[in-house]
Amino acid sequence: MTTTMINYRLDWTDTTGRRRTSAVAYDKTSAQDRKQRLEADGCTNVTVRQVKPGEL
């Protein structure tokens, strides 16, 4: 059985208006959790996007 790892990154606008991108890759559950925490901290335009392994 083959397991395929799918990685996700987050993009958001911080509270100062600066656009940010996560420096690490997350699994789907962790990415969704991080998205909720960013939104709770007042960040906007938080998006989760799928990336290829090793993609920055």
PyMOL commands that set and color helices and strands:
alter all, ss='L'
color gray80, all
select helices_A, chain A and resi 28-40
alter helices_A, ss='H'
color red, helices_A
select strands_A, chain A and resi 7-13+19-21+44-51
alter strands_A, ss='S'
color yellow, strands_A
deselect
rebuild
show_as cartoon
